[in-house]
């Protein structure tokens, strides 16, 4: 994983800018004996702003940029001149990025739309100049406000991929093969466990120029929610999916048991995942004859969950699968 270009977790230090101090100044002009206060306000410190960018799909660009600091506001000047505001710094992140406080783990912000912004550290306000403090009894105030202090903190940025359909299954269940067939995605495919080491996204073309997004994550194994295997760090990528498509190969020893194991791992990770729409795709169905297919349907499948027999290699029932997924997505709207 060290050489992977897919980065979905970074820890960064953010520091906003301090506000500039207000000015204590008095108007000085020839033939004006009592010019009065004219100290200007200090400039506002720059913010640190997280911004959604639809052109990004990984946090790789932040992997080696761990410190982000905005500029301070400048001091106010004479003649009520306002100090320049500090420049804000924008952190562009993929859609679906969540920011948490690194010390407490508390949720801070998330961006799910292109151009959506969330302030992580707010710049300090500039101090008021002494002309604000003139009164009928104190027409020459010799004081002004200092600028507000800056904010600083460490944040954890986590990416949760935005997709309509998430593929769930054990390693080698055929998830990557299906994604490569229904979309232009080119995930790594081979006949051994954990071929997929990072999530893959594909846009599935549907009828009448419509489409939906499908996500393939590394295979889950029993005990993944307790840290076994590599699936646990990617489970968050299917938290936002509308539908979970469970991929179970036709040559599985016990389809119901495999489904229950997968379901339990999701339950242990986040019980809310069970509220999503679910469907089962029996992959590699070209290995079955008609008699075996009927036998599996009669008592060897989970009850109450829509299912379909497919073969990505033989393009069997792939269009019907897309129909069923589209119908389920449409029902969710």
Protein Blocks (a to p, Z undefined) as FASTA:
>chain_A
ZZpcbdcbdcddddddddddddddddddehilbnopabdcddddddddddddfkbcbfkl
mmmmmbccddddddddehhiacdddddddddddehiacddfklopafbdcfbehiacdfb
dcddddddfklmgcfklmbccbdcddddddddddddddddddfbdcdddehilmmmmmmm
mmmbdcdddddehkblcdcddddddehhiacdddddddddehklnopajllmmmmmmmmp
mbdcddddfklfblmlmmmmmmmmmmmmommlmmpccddddehklmpcfklmmmmmnopa
cehiacddddfklopoklmmmmmmmmmmmmmZZ
